[in-house]
Amino acid sequence: MIIVVHPHLSFSQHIEKITCKAHQRANLIHRCFASKQRDLLVKAFITYARPILEYNSPLWSPTLKKDIISIESVQRKFTKRIPGMSGLSYHSRLKALNLESLELRRLRADLLLAYKILFGSLRDIFFTPRNQSQLRGHAYMLHKQRYLTFNRRNFFSIRIVNMWNSLPAETTDFSGLDKFNKSVSNMFVLNFCQVNFVVLRHILYVFCLITCMIVLFYH
């Protein structure tokens, strides 16, 4: 799959392209599958649609909320069309279908890639270890590079540093990739999600309520 990069190093055009393609794939699943069993539809989405939205995500992972919401809309709309799910909130649908938000999955993918780099042969190319003599935290803290532009700030080697350095030393297991992945809880990763879809739903509800009240007042 081709990664589309704007001359200003923006990936919004790429995100628009993959979102459109994933929407088409998700719609085909609902149209072409005769069975409407939840497990089958979810497995089809995970197999045929979700990889489009996650291929090489550490390279282009969005930081603009509009792009994050746009990507998430693919899974949000797909799950809403599953029988018995339309009346539930997006958060409730994810819980019922045993799915995670796509933003959370991208953040976890960033952490796993950082682990592979730090404990591999490319450590000195991407990261600089931070002096631990007088600092709290785990044994693999990183130094954050300086940046002058917004797009530079979003580079993987810079944006991952805050989350990586925040890993709790008491519970994080660095002895192996699988153990590391299991030791990092979703609750920890959620702290770094820019869009909380539970809160967002309530905000939209309040906005619609206020709008209706204004319309009624002037009529």
C-alpha positions as CSV (number, residue, x, y, z in Angstrom):
1,M,0.0,0.0,0.0
2,I,1.3,3.5,-0.9
3,I,1.7,6.1,1.8
4,V,0.7,9.5,0.5
5,V,2.7,12.4,1.9
6,H,2.0,16.1,1.3
7,P,5.0,18.4,0.5
8,H,4.5,19.9,4.0
9,L,4.8,16.4,5.6
10,S,1.1,16.2,6.3
11,F,-0.7,12.8,6.1
12,S,-4.2,14.2,6.0
13,Q,-4.5,13.3,2.3
14,H,-3.4,9.7,3.0
15,I,-5.9,9.4,5.8
16,E,-8.7,10.7,3.6
17,K,-7.7,8.1,1.0
18,I,-7.5,5.1,3.3
19,T,-10.7,6.1,5.2
20,C,-12.7,6.2,1.9
21,K,-11.3,2.8,0.9
22,A,-12.1,1.3,4.3
23,H,-15.6,2.7,4.2
24,Q,-16.2,1.0,0.9
25,R,-14.8,-2.3,2.2
26,A,-16.9,-2.2,5.3
27,N,-20.1,-1.5,3.3
28,L,-19.3,-4.4,1.0
29,I,-19.1,-6.7,4.1
30,H,-22.6,-5.8,5.1
31,R,-23.9,-6.1,1.6
32,C,-22.2,-9.3,0.6
33,F,-22.4,-11.4,3.7
34,A,-25.7,-13.4,3.9
35,S,-25.1,-14.2,7.5
36,K,-25.7,-11.4,10.0
37,Q,-24.0,-13.1,13.0
38,R,-22.0,-10.6,15.0
39,D,-18.9,-12.7,15.4
40,L,-18.7,-13.4,11.6
41,L,-19.2,-9.7,10.7
42,V,-16.6,-8.5,13.2
43,K,-14.1,-11.1,12.0
44,A,-14.7,-10.0,8.4
45,F,-14.1,-6.3,9.4
46,I,-10.9,-7.2,11.3
47,T,-9.7,-9.2,8.3
48,Y,-10.7,-7.1,5.3
49,A,-11.3,-3.5,6.5
50,R,-9.2,-2.7,9.6
51,P,-5.8,-3.5,8.1
52,I,-6.4,-0.7,5.5
53,L,-6.6,1.8,8.4
54,E,-3.6,0.4,10.3
55,Y,-1.0,-0.4,7.7
56,N,2.3,1.3,8.7
57,S,0.4,3.5,11.2
58,P,3.5,4.6,13.2
59,L,4.6,6.5,10.1
60,W,1.4,8.5,9.6
61,S,-0.5,8.2,12.8
62,P,-2.7,11.4,13.0
63,T,-2.5,14.0,15.7
64,L,-5.4,16.3,14.4
65,K,-8.7,15.4,16.0
66,K,-10.5,15.7,12.7
67,D,-8.3,13.0,11.2
68,I,-8.7,10.8,14.3
69,I,-12.5,11.0,14.3
70,S,-12.5,10.4,10.5
71,I,-10.6,7.2,10.8
72,E,-12.7,6.1,13.8
73,S,-15.9,6.7,11.9
74,V,-15.2,3.6,9.7
75,Q,-15.4,1.3,12.7
76,R,-18.2,3.4,14.4
77,K,-20.5,3.2,11.4
78,F,-19.7,-0.5,10.7
79,T,-20.5,-1.6,14.3
80,K,-23.7,0.5,14.3
81,R,-25.1,-1.6,11.4
82,I,-24.5,-4.9,13.2
83,P,-27.9,-6.3,14.3
84,G,-28.8,-5.3,17.8
85,M,-26.1,-2.6,18.0
86,S,-27.8,0.5,16.6
87,G,-29.3,1.6,19.9
88,L,-26.0,1.4,21.8
89,S,-23.3,4.1,22.1
90,Y,-20.0,3.5,20.3
91,H,-18.2,2.8,23.6
92,S,-20.9,0.2,24.5
93,R,-20.7,-1.4,21.0
94,L,-16.9,-1.8,21.3
95,K,-17.3,-3.5,24.7
96,A,-20.1,-5.8,23.5
97,L,-18.1,-6.8,20.4
98,N,-14.8,-7.1,22.2
99,L,-13.2,-4.4,20.1
100,E,-10.8,-1.5,20.9
101,S,-10.9,2.0,19.4
102,L,-8.6,2.4,16.4
103,E,-6.8,5.3,18.1
104,L,-6.0,3.1,21.1
105,R,-4.7,0.4,18.8
106,R,-2.4,2.9,17.0
107,L,-1.0,4.1,20.3
108,R,-0.2,0.5,21.3
109,A,1.4,-0.1,17.9
110,D,3.6,2.9,18.6
111,L,4.7,1.4,21.9
112,L,5.4,-2.0,20.5
113,L,7.5,-0.5,17.7
114,A,9.4,1.6,20.2
115,Y,10.2,-1.5,22.2
116,K,11.4,-3.4,19.1
117,I,13.7,-0.4,18.2
118,L,15.1,0.1,21.7
119,F,15.9,-3.6,22.2
120,G,17.1,-4.1,18.6
121,S,19.9,-2.8,16.4
122,L,18.4,0.6,15.5
123,R,18.3,2.1,19.0
124,D,21.0,4.7,18.5
125,I,19.5,5.9,15.2
126,F,16.0,6.7,16.5
127,F,16.4,7.4,20.2
128,T,18.8,8.9,22.8
129,P,18.7,7.4,26.3
130,R,18.1,9.9,29.1
131,N,20.5,10.2,32.1
132,Q,18.8,8.3,34.9
133,S,21.1,9.3,37.8
134,Q,18.7,11.9,39.3
135,L,15.4,11.1,37.6
136,R,12.4,8.9,38.6
137,G,10.9,6.3,36.2
138,H,11.9,3.1,34.6
139,A,15.4,2.1,33.4
140,Y,14.8,2.9,29.7
141,M,13.8,6.6,29.7
142,L,14.4,8.5,26.5
143,H,15.6,12.0,25.8
144,K,13.1,14.1,23.8
145,Q,14.6,15.8,20.8
146,R,14.0,19.5,20.1
147,Y,11.6,20.4,17.2
148,L,10.8,23.7,15.5
149,T,7.7,22.8,13.4
150,F,4.3,21.2,14.2
151,N,4.9,18.4,11.7
152,R,8.3,17.6,13.1
153,R,6.7,17.3,16.6
154,N,4.4,14.5,15.1
155,F,7.3,12.3,14.0
156,F,7.3,8.9,15.6
157,S,10.7,9.3,17.3
158,I,9.4,12.5,19.1
159,R,5.7,11.9,19.7
160,I,6.3,8.4,21.4
161,V,8.7,9.8,24.0
162,N,6.1,11.2,26.5
163,M,4.1,8.0,26.5
164,W,7.1,5.8,26.7
165,N,8.7,7.7,29.6
166,S,5.3,7.6,31.4
167,L,5.3,3.8,31.5
168,P,4.9,2.7,35.2
169,A,8.2,1.1,36.4
170,E,6.3,-1.0,38.9
171,T,4.1,-2.9,36.4
172,T,5.8,-2.7,33.1
173,D,7.7,-5.8,32.1
174,F,10.6,-5.1,29.7
175,S,11.9,-8.7,29.6
176,G,10.2,-9.6,26.3
177,L,7.9,-8.2,23.6
178,D,4.9,-10.3,24.6
179,K,5.3,-9.7,28.3
180,F,5.7,-6.0,27.6
181,N,2.5,-5.9,25.6
182,K,0.6,-7.7,28.3
183,S,1.9,-5.5,31.1
184,V,0.8,-2.3,29.4
185,S,-2.9,-1.9,30.3
186,N,-5.5,-0.2,28.1
187,M,-6.3,2.2,30.9
188,F,-2.7,3.5,30.7
189,V,-2.9,3.9,26.9
190,L,-6.3,5.6,27.1
191,N,-4.6,8.5,29.0
192,F,-2.9,9.4,25.8
193,C,-5.9,9.2,23.5
194,Q,-6.8,12.7,22.1
195,V,-10.4,11.7,21.5
196,N,-12.5,10.1,24.2
197,F,-15.5,8.8,22.4
198,V,-17.5,8.4,25.6
199,V,-17.1,12.1,26.4
200,L,-17.6,13.1,22.8
201,R,-21.0,11.5,22.7
202,H,-22.2,13.5,25.7
203,I,-20.8,16.7,24.2
204,L,-22.8,16.1,21.0
205,Y,-25.9,15.3,23.0
206,V,-25.6,18.6,25.0
207,F,-24.9,20.5,21.8
208,C,-28.0,19.1,20.0
209,L,-30.1,19.8,23.1
210,I,-29.0,23.5,23.3
211,T,-29.6,23.9,19.6
212,C,-33.2,22.6,19.9
213,M,-33.8,24.9,22.8
214,I,-32.7,27.9,20.8
215,V,-34.8,26.9,17.9
216,L,-37.9,26.5,20.2
217,F,-37.2,29.9,21.9
218,Y,-37.1,31.8,18.6
219,H,-40.3,30.1,17.3
